[in-house]
Amino acid sequence: MADTTVKIDSETRDRFAAIAAARGQSMRAYLAELAIDEENQIKLGKATAAFREVIAQPGVAEAFDAEFGGLPATPHTTHRAA
């Protein structure tokens, strides 16, 4: 893979460098990971939108609940001594 240069302002470069250093990564490794994470967020957003569109159709949510048992019961709040 060939290297390339991206022009950004020095404040942004320094912020990326500080984040990478705090994570124990090179800036190259951090930016590569950041790109993958952002791609995954975009895909997750599209999948979420598609799921919401499907379950908005009449009867689908009820059929889903019938097939998979619905949402888990909300746990009761327990009181514990601090």
Biopython code that builds the backbone (N, CA, C, O; Angstrom):
import numpy as np
from Bio.PDB.StructureBuilder import StructureBuilder

atoms = [
    (1, "MET", "N", (0.845, -1.161, 0.000)),
    (1, "MET", "CA", (0.000, 0.000, 0.000)),
    (1, "MET", "C", (0.901, 1.237, 0.000)),
    (1, "MET", "O", (1.849, 1.329, 0.779)),
    (2, "ALA", "N", (0.600, 2.148, -0.852)),
    (2, "ALA", "CA", (1.401, 3.370, -0.962)),
    (2, "ALA", "C", (0.986, 4.368, 0.102)),
    (2, "ALA", "O", (-0.179, 4.437, 0.495)),
    (3, "ASP", "N", (1.957, 5.137, 0.560)),
    (3, "ASP", "CA", (1.672, 6.215, 1.509)),
    (3, "ASP", "C", (1.150, 7.423, 0.759)),
    (3, "ASP", "O", (1.393, 7.583, -0.437)),
    (4, "THR", "N", (0.435, 8.262, 1.470)),
    (4, "THR", "CA", (-0.061, 9.497, 0.894)),
    (4, "THR", "C", (0.008, 10.586, 1.954)),
    (4, "THR", "O", (0.176, 10.293, 3.138)),
    (5, "THR", "N", (-0.118, 11.799, 1.549)),
    (5, "THR", "CA", (-0.095, 12.930, 2.462)),
    (5, "THR", "C", (-1.462, 13.595, 2.448)),
    (5, "THR", "O", (-2.060, 13.816, 1.395)),
    (6, "VAL", "N", (-1.937, 13.905, 3.645)),
    (6, "VAL", "CA", (-3.199, 14.606, 3.790)),
    (6, "VAL", "C", (-2.895, 15.904, 4.515)),
    (6, "VAL", "O", (-2.228, 15.900, 5.549)),
    (7, "LYS", "N", (-3.375, 16.997, 3.986)),
    (7, "LYS", "CA", (-3.118, 18.299, 4.607)),
    (7, "LYS", "C", (-4.250, 18.628, 5.570)),
    (7, "LYS", "O", (-5.418, 18.719, 5.191)),
    (8, "ILE", "N", (-3.858, 18.803, 6.835)),
    (8, "ILE", "CA", (-4.798, 19.225, 7.866)),
    (8, "ILE", "C", (-4.108, 20.321, 8.676)),
    (8, "ILE", "O", (-2.888, 20.470, 8.622)),
    (9, "ASP", "N", (-4.894, 21.079, 9.420)),
    (9, "ASP", "CA", (-4.279, 22.133, 10.218)),
    (9, "ASP", "C", (-3.514, 21.507, 11.387)),
    (9, "ASP", "O", (-3.784, 20.375, 11.788)),
    (10, "SER", "N", (-2.572, 22.255, 11.915)),
    (10, "SER", "CA", (-1.689, 21.708, 12.950)),
    (10, "SER", "C", (-2.446, 21.383, 14.236)),
    (10, "SER", "O", (-2.068, 20.453, 14.949)),
    (11, "GLU", "N", (-3.492, 22.121, 14.543)),
    (11, "GLU", "CA", (-4.285, 21.822, 15.745)),
    (11, "GLU", "C", (-4.934, 20.436, 15.632)),
    (11, "GLU", "O", (-4.912, 19.659, 16.586)),
    (12, "THR", "N", (-5.500, 20.137, 14.483)),
    (12, "THR", "CA", (-6.127, 18.827, 14.272)),
    (12, "THR", "C", (-5.069, 17.731, 14.305)),
    (12, "THR", "O", (-5.279, 16.685, 14.918)),
    (13, "ARG", "N", (-3.934, 17.963, 13.650)),
    (13, "ARG", "CA", (-2.835, 16.989, 13.668)),
    (13, "ARG", "C", (-2.410, 16.702, 15.103)),
    (13, "ARG", "O", (-2.215, 15.544, 15.474)),
    (14, "ASP", "N", (-2.266, 17.747, 15.908)),
    (14, "ASP", "CA", (-1.841, 17.575, 17.294)),
    (14, "ASP", "C", (-2.880, 16.811, 18.107)),
    (14, "ASP", "O", (-2.532, 16.007, 18.971)),
    (15, "ARG", "N", (-4.146, 17.063, 17.829)),
    (15, "ARG", "CA", (-5.208, 16.326, 18.531)),
    (15, "ARG", "C", (-5.159, 14.851, 18.177)),
    (15, "ARG", "O", (-5.253, 13.996, 19.058)),
    (16, "PHE", "N", (-5.014, 14.543, 16.885)),
    (16, "PHE", "CA", (-4.882, 13.138, 16.476)),
    (16, "PHE", "C", (-3.662, 12.496, 17.128)),
    (16, "PHE", "O", (-3.738, 11.367, 17.614)),
    (17, "ALA", "N", (-2.555, 13.198, 17.139)),
    (17, "ALA", "CA", (-1.321, 12.658, 17.722)),
    (17, "ALA", "C", (-1.491, 12.393, 19.214)),
    (17, "ALA", "O", (-1.025, 11.371, 19.717)),
    (18, "ALA", "N", (-2.153, 13.303, 19.924)),
    (18, "ALA", "CA", (-2.364, 13.123, 21.359)),
    (18, "ALA", "C", (-3.270, 11.932, 21.645)),
    (18, "ALA", "O", (-3.013, 11.158, 22.567)),
    (19, "ILE", "N", (-4.312, 11.790, 20.866)),
    (19, "ILE", "CA", (-5.219, 10.652, 21.048)),
    (19, "ILE", "C", (-4.482, 9.348, 20.775)),
    (19, "ILE", "O", (-4.582, 8.398, 21.551)),
    (20, "ALA", "N", (-3.748, 9.306, 19.678)),
    (20, "ALA", "CA", (-2.990, 8.100, 19.328)),
    (20, "ALA", "C", (-1.996, 7.756, 20.436)),
    (20, "ALA", "O", (-1.887, 6.595, 20.833)),
    (21, "ALA", "N", (-1.282, 8.746, 20.930)),
    (21, "ALA", "CA", (-0.298, 8.503, 21.988)),
    (21, "ALA", "C", (-0.973, 7.981, 23.254)),
    (21, "ALA", "O", (-0.459, 7.071, 23.905)),
    (22, "ALA", "N", (-2.124, 8.556, 23.602)),
    (22, "ALA", "CA", (-2.852, 8.113, 24.797)),
    (22, "ALA", "C", (-3.309, 6.662, 24.670)),
    (22, "ALA", "O", (-3.455, 5.954, 25.666)),
    (23, "ARG", "N", (-3.530, 6.237, 23.443)),
    (23, "ARG", "CA", (-3.952, 4.853, 23.194)),
    (23, "ARG", "C", (-2.773, 3.929, 22.957)),
    (23, "ARG", "O", (-2.951, 2.726, 22.764)),
    (24, "GLY", "N", (-1.563, 4.489, 22.972)),
    (24, "GLY", "CA", (-0.367, 3.679, 22.735)),
    (24, "GLY", "C", (-0.234, 3.257, 21.290)),
    (24, "GLY", "O", (0.310, 2.190, 21.006)),
    (25, "GLN", "N", (-0.720, 4.074, 20.371)),
    (25, "GLN", "CA", (-0.688, 3.751, 18.951)),
    (25, "GLN", "C", (0.084, 4.823, 18.196)),
    (25, "GLN", "O", (0.243, 5.954, 18.654)),
    (26, "SER", "N", (0.556, 4.422, 17.025)),
    (26, "SER", "CA", (1.082, 5.431, 16.113)),
    (26, "SER", "C", (-0.118, 6.168, 15.524)),
    (26, "SER", "O", (-1.246, 5.676, 15.570)),
    (27, "MET", "N", (0.138, 7.348, 14.973)),
    (27, "MET", "CA", (-0.960, 8.069, 14.348)),
    (27, "MET", "C", (-1.487, 7.278, 13.156)),
    (27, "MET", "O", (-2.693, 7.267, 12.907)),
    (28, "ARG", "N", (-0.599, 6.617, 12.417)),
    (28, "ARG", "CA", (-1.016, 5.800, 11.278)),
    (28, "ARG", "C", (-1.987, 4.715, 11.722)),
    (28, "ARG", "O", (-3.033, 4.525, 11.101)),
    (29, "ALA", "N", (-1.647, 4.001, 12.795)),
    (29, "ALA", "CA", (-2.500, 2.921, 13.290)),
    (29, "ALA", "C", (-3.828, 3.464, 13.815)),
    (29, "ALA", "O", (-4.886, 2.879, 13.582)),
    (30, "TYR", "N", (-3.757, 4.593, 14.527)),
    (30, "TYR", "CA", (-4.970, 5.192, 15.056)),
    (30, "TYR", "C", (-5.912, 5.617, 13.934)),
    (30, "TYR", "O", (-7.107, 5.328, 13.986)),
    (31, "LEU", "N", (-5.385, 6.297, 12.925)),
    (31, "LEU", "CA", (-6.234, 6.754, 11.821)),
    (31, "LEU", "C", (-6.825, 5.587, 11.043)),
    (31, "LEU", "O", (-7.967, 5.656, 10.590)),
    (32, "ALA", "N", (-6.050, 4.511, 10.886)),
    (32, "ALA", "CA", (-6.579, 3.328, 10.196)),
    (32, "ALA", "C", (-7.741, 2.733, 10.992)),
    (32, "ALA", "O", (-8.771, 2.367, 10.425)),
    (33, "GLU", "N", (-7.563, 2.640, 12.320)),
    (33, "GLU", "CA", (-8.618, 2.107, 13.173)),
    (33, "GLU", "C", (-9.837, 3.026, 13.178)),
    (33, "GLU", "O", (-10.976, 2.560, 13.150)),
    (34, "LEU", "N", (-9.590, 4.326, 13.212)),
    (34, "LEU", "CA", (-10.673, 5.303, 13.181)),
    (34, "LEU", "C", (-11.496, 5.177, 11.902)),
    (34, "LEU", "O", (-12.724, 5.252, 11.944)),
    (35, "ALA", "N", (-10.830, 4.987, 10.773)),
    (35, "ALA", "CA", (-11.538, 4.842, 9.498)),
    (35, "ALA", "C", (-12.428, 3.597, 9.514)),
    (35, "ALA", "O", (-13.571, 3.642, 9.059)),
    (36, "ILE", "N", (-11.907, 2.493, 10.037)),
    (36, "ILE", "CA", (-12.698, 1.257, 10.112)),
    (36, "ILE", "C", (-13.894, 1.453, 11.037)),
    (36, "ILE", "O", (-15.011, 1.055, 10.709)),
    (37, "ASP", "N", (-13.657, 2.066, 12.191)),
    (37, "ASP", "CA", (-14.754, 2.310, 13.133)),
    (37, "ASP", "C", (-15.841, 3.181, 12.511)),
    (37, "ASP", "O", (-17.029, 2.914, 12.694)),
    (38, "GLU", "N", (-15.447, 4.210, 11.785)),
    (38, "GLU", "CA", (-16.426, 5.095, 11.156)),
    (38, "GLU", "C", (-17.202, 4.373, 10.057)),
    (38, "GLU", "O", (-18.411, 4.560, 9.922)),
    (39, "GLU", "N", (-16.507, 3.550, 9.275)),
    (39, "GLU", "CA", (-17.210, 2.750, 8.253)),
    (39, "GLU", "C", (-18.238, 1.839, 8.911)),
    (39, "GLU", "O", (-19.356, 1.696, 8.416)),
    (40, "ASN", "N", (-17.859, 1.226, 10.026)),
    (40, "ASN", "CA", (-18.781, 0.341, 10.737)),
    (40, "ASN", "C", (-19.980, 1.109, 11.288)),
    (40, "ASN", "O", (-21.098, 0.593, 11.277)),
    (41, "GLN", "N", (-19.767, 2.326, 11.766)),
    (41, "GLN", "CA", (-20.870, 3.143, 12.270)),
    (41, "GLN", "C", (-21.849, 3.484, 11.151)),
    (41, "GLN", "O", (-23.062, 3.476, 11.361)),
    (42, "ILE", "N", (-21.332, 3.779, 9.977)),
    (42, "ILE", "CA", (-22.198, 4.067, 8.825)),
    (42, "ILE", "C", (-23.028, 2.832, 8.474)),
    (42, "ILE", "O", (-24.233, 2.939, 8.243)),
    (43, "LYS", "N", (-22.394, 1.671, 8.434)),
    (43, "LYS", "CA", (-23.106, 0.430, 8.127)),
    (43, "LYS", "C", (-24.151, 0.126, 9.190)),
    (43, "LYS", "O", (-25.265, -0.288, 8.867)),
    (44, "LEU", "N", (-23.796, 0.329, 10.466)),
    (44, "LEU", "CA", (-24.738, 0.089, 11.545)),
    (44, "LEU", "C", (-25.932, 1.033, 11.448)),
    (44, "LEU", "O", (-27.069, 0.623, 11.679)),
    (45, "GLY", "N", (-25.681, 2.281, 11.110)),
    (45, "GLY", "CA", (-26.771, 3.246, 10.932)),
    (45, "GLY", "C", (-27.717, 2.828, 9.818)),
    (45, "GLY", "O", (-28.935, 2.939, 9.959)),
    (46, "LYS", "N", (-27.156, 2.345, 8.705)),
    (46, "LYS", "CA", (-28.000, 1.877, 7.593)),
    (46, "LYS", "C", (-28.807, 0.650, 7.997)),
    (46, "LYS", "O", (-29.987, 0.538, 7.662)),
    (47, "ALA", "N", (-28.169, -0.274, 8.719)),
    (47, "ALA", "CA", (-28.870, -1.483, 9.160)),
    (47, "ALA", "C", (-29.979, -1.130, 10.145)),
    (47, "ALA", "O", (-31.066, -1.705, 10.090)),
    (48, "THR", "N", (-29.709, -0.190, 11.040)),
    (48, "THR", "CA", (-30.714, 0.245, 12.006)),
    (48, "THR", "C", (-31.908, 0.873, 11.293)),
    (48, "THR", "O", (-33.058, 0.591, 11.632)),
    (49, "ALA", "N", (-31.637, 1.716, 10.313)),
    (49, "ALA", "CA", (-32.721, 2.352, 9.556)),
    (49, "ALA", "C", (-33.547, 1.308, 8.818)),
    (49, "ALA", "O", (-34.774, 1.395, 8.790)),
    (50, "ALA", "N", (-32.885, 0.323, 8.220)),
    (50, "ALA", "CA", (-33.610, -0.733, 7.503)),
    (50, "ALA", "C", (-34.461, -1.545, 8.470)),
    (50, "ALA", "O", (-35.606, -1.871, 8.157)),
    (51, "PHE", "N", (-33.923, -1.877, 9.637)),
    (51, "PHE", "CA", (-34.676, -2.643, 10.633)),
    (51, "PHE", "C", (-35.896, -1.849, 11.096)),
    (51, "PHE", "O", (-36.994, -2.394, 11.201)),
    (52, "ARG", "N", (-35.698, -0.560, 11.372)),
    (52, "ARG", "CA", (-36.823, 0.267, 11.815)),
    (52, "ARG", "C", (-37.898, 0.367, 10.745)),
    (52, "ARG", "O", (-39.091, 0.374, 11.051)),
    (53, "GLU", "N", (-37.477, 0.444, 9.501)),
    (53, "GLU", "CA", (-38.442, 0.508, 8.405)),
    (53, "GLU", "C", (-39.261, -0.778, 8.329)),
    (53, "GLU", "O", (-40.474, -0.737, 8.120)),
    (54, "VAL", "N", (-38.600, -1.909, 8.498)),
    (54, "VAL", "CA", (-39.295, -3.193, 8.420)),
    (54, "VAL", "C", (-40.258, -3.364, 9.585)),
    (54, "VAL", "O", (-41.410, -3.750, 9.387)),
    (55, "ILE", "N", (-39.790, -3.076, 10.814)),
    (55, "ILE", "CA", (-40.683, -3.314, 11.956)),
    (55, "ILE", "C", (-41.811, -2.297, 12.050)),
    (55, "ILE", "O", (-42.750, -2.492, 12.821)),
    (56, "ALA", "N", (-41.735, -1.215, 11.282)),
    (56, "ALA", "CA", (-42.824, -0.233, 11.263)),
    (56, "ALA", "C", (-44.023, -0.732, 10.455)),
    (56, "ALA", "O", (-45.118, -0.179, 10.557)),
    (57, "GLN", "N", (-43.816, -1.773, 9.656)),
    (57, "GLN", "CA", (-44.918, -2.315, 8.860)),
    (57, "GLN", "C", (-45.898, -3.028, 9.785)),
    (57, "GLN", "O", (-45.481, -3.693, 10.733)),
    (58, "PRO", "N", (-47.182, -2.897, 9.519)),
    (58, "PRO", "CA", (-48.203, -3.486, 10.396)),
    (58, "PRO", "C", (-47.991, -4.985, 10.616)),
    (58, "PRO", "O", (-47.815, -5.754, 9.671)),
    (59, "GLY", "N", (-48.013, -5.369, 11.878)),
    (59, "GLY", "CA", (-47.932, -6.782, 12.246)),
    (59, "GLY", "C", (-46.536, -7.339, 12.390)),
    (59, "GLY", "O", (-46.363, -8.405, 12.980)),
    (60, "VAL", "N", (-45.545, -6.661, 11.877)),
    (60, "VAL", "CA", (-44.179, -7.207, 11.911)),
    (60, "VAL", "C", (-43.635, -7.238, 13.333)),
    (60, "VAL", "O", (-43.076, -8.252, 13.751)),
    (61, "ALA", "N", (-43.784, -6.158, 14.082)),
    (61, "ALA", "CA", (-43.274, -6.125, 15.451)),
    (61, "ALA", "C", (-43.951, -7.204, 16.298)),
    (61, "ALA", "O", (-43.298, -7.871, 17.100)),
    (62, "GLU", "N", (-45.257, -7.368, 16.116)),
    (62, "GLU", "CA", (-45.987, -8.387, 16.873)),
    (62, "GLU", "C", (-45.513, -9.792, 16.499)),
    (62, "GLU", "O", (-45.360, -10.651, 17.368)),
    (63, "ALA", "N", (-45.285, -10.021, 15.219)),
    (63, "ALA", "CA", (-44.780, -11.328, 14.770)),
    (63, "ALA", "C", (-43.375, -11.573, 15.312)),
    (63, "ALA", "O", (-43.054, -12.691, 15.717)),
    (64, "PHE", "N", (-42.549, -10.553, 15.323)),
    (64, "PHE", "CA", (-41.200, -10.665, 15.870)),
    (64, "PHE", "C", (-41.264, -11.034, 17.353)),
    (64, "PHE", "O", (-40.561, -11.935, 17.810)),
    (65, "ASP", "N", (-42.123, -10.318, 18.100)),
    (65, "ASP", "CA", (-42.270, -10.611, 19.526)),
    (65, "ASP", "C", (-42.786, -12.027, 19.753)),
    (65, "ASP", "O", (-42.321, -12.714, 20.663)),
    (66, "ALA", "N", (-43.743, -12.473, 18.937)),
    (66, "ALA", "CA", (-44.295, -13.813, 19.081)),
    (66, "ALA", "C", (-43.226, -14.869, 18.809)),
    (66, "ALA", "O", (-43.167, -15.886, 19.501)),
    (67, "GLU", "N", (-42.392, -14.636, 17.816)),
    (67, "GLU", "CA", (-41.352, -15.597, 17.440)),
    (67, "GLU", "C", (-40.209, -15.640, 18.440)),
    (67, "GLU", "O", (-39.676, -16.708, 18.744)),
    (68, "PHE", "N", (-39.837, -14.477, 18.948)),
    (68, "PHE", "CA", (-38.641, -14.392, 19.793)),
    (68, "PHE", "C", (-38.933, -14.066, 21.250)),
    (68, "PHE", "O", (-38.001, -13.847, 22.024)),
    (69, "GLY", "N", (-40.191, -14.028, 21.640)),
    (69, "GLY", "CA", (-40.537, -13.843, 23.046)),
    (69, "GLY", "C", (-40.572, -12.410, 23.526)),
    (69, "GLY", "O", (-40.680, -12.173, 24.729)),
    (70, "GLY", "N", (-40.486, -11.455, 22.632)),
    (70, "GLY", "CA", (-40.559, -10.053, 23.032)),
    (70, "GLY", "C", (-39.317, -9.589, 23.762)),
    (70, "GLY", "O", (-38.309, -10.292, 23.827)),
    (71, "LEU", "N", (-39.412, -8.404, 24.302)),
    (71, "LEU", "CA", (-38.295, -7.827, 25.034)),
    (71, "LEU", "C", (-38.181, -8.477, 26.400)),
    (71, "LEU", "O", (-39.185, -8.911, 26.965)),
    (72, "PRO", "N", (-36.976, -8.550, 26.938)),
    (72, "PRO", "CA", (-36.835, -9.102, 28.283)),
    (72, "PRO", "C", (-37.525, -8.210, 29.303)),
    (72, "PRO", "O", (-37.653, -7.001, 29.111)),
    (73, "ALA", "N", (-37.965, -8.829, 30.384)),
    (73, "ALA", "CA", (-38.619, -8.067, 31.441)),
    (73, "ALA", "C", (-37.620, -7.086, 32.041)),
    (73, "ALA", "O", (-36.426, -7.370, 32.134)),
    (74, "THR", "N", (-38.126, -5.939, 32.441)),
    (74, "THR", "CA", (-37.287, -4.937, 33.080)),
    (74, "THR", "C", (-36.949, -5.412, 34.480)),
    (74, "THR", "O", (-37.847, -5.736, 35.256)),
    (75, "PRO", "N", (-35.661, -5.458, 34.816)),
    (75, "PRO", "CA", (-35.306, -5.928, 36.161)),
    (75, "PRO", "C", (-35.822, -4.947, 37.222)),
    (75, "PRO", "O", (-35.849, -3.734, 37.016)),
    (76, "HIS", "N", (-36.218, -5.502, 38.332)),
    (76, "HIS", "CA", (-36.703, -4.655, 39.430)),
    (76, "HIS", "C", (-35.512, -4.000, 40.098)),
    (76, "HIS", "O", (-34.435, -4.588, 40.200)),
    (77, "THR", "N", (-35.716, -2.804, 40.541)),
    (77, "THR", "CA", (-34.658, -2.092, 41.246)),
    (77, "THR", "C", (-34.507, -2.676, 42.636)),
    (77, "THR", "O", (-35.483, -2.787, 43.378)),
    (78, "THR", "N", (-33.299, -3.047, 42.985)),
    (78, "THR", "CA", (-33.056, -3.562, 44.322)),
    (78, "THR", "C", (-32.376, -2.484, 45.137)),
    (78, "THR", "O", (-31.568, -1.715, 44.618)),
    (79, "HIS", "N", (-32.694, -2.433, 46.368)),
    (79, "HIS", "CA", (-32.089, -1.449, 47.246)),
    (79, "HIS", "C", (-30.964, -2.133, 48.009)),
    (79, "HIS", "O", (-31.171, -3.140, 48.685)),
    (80, "ARG", "N", (-29.776, -1.569, 47.886)),
    (80, "ARG", "CA", (-28.630, -2.122, 48.594)),
    (80, "ARG", "C", (-28.000, -1.019, 49.428)),
    (80, "ARG", "O", (-28.043, 0.164, 49.088)),
    (81, "ALA", "N", (-27.431, -1.444, 50.498)),
    (81, "ALA", "CA", (-26.709, -0.474, 51.333)),
    (81, "ALA", "C", (-25.453, -0.047, 50.602)),
    (81, "ALA", "O", (-24.787, -0.863, 49.965)),
    (82, "ALA", "N", (-25.134, 1.220, 50.694)),
    (82, "ALA", "CA", (-23.949, 1.734, 50.009)),
    (82, "ALA", "C", (-22.697, 1.433, 50.766)),
    (82, "ALA", "O", (-21.606, 1.798, 50.326)),
]
sb = StructureBuilder()
sb.init_structure("model")
sb.init_model(0)
sb.init_chain("A")
sb.init_seg("    ")
for serial, (resi, resn, name, xyz) in enumerate(atoms, 1):
    if name == "N":
        sb.init_residue(resn, " ", resi, " ")
    sb.init_atom(name, np.array(xyz, "f"), 0.0, 1.0, " ", f" {name:<3s}", serial, name[0])
structure = sb.get_structure()
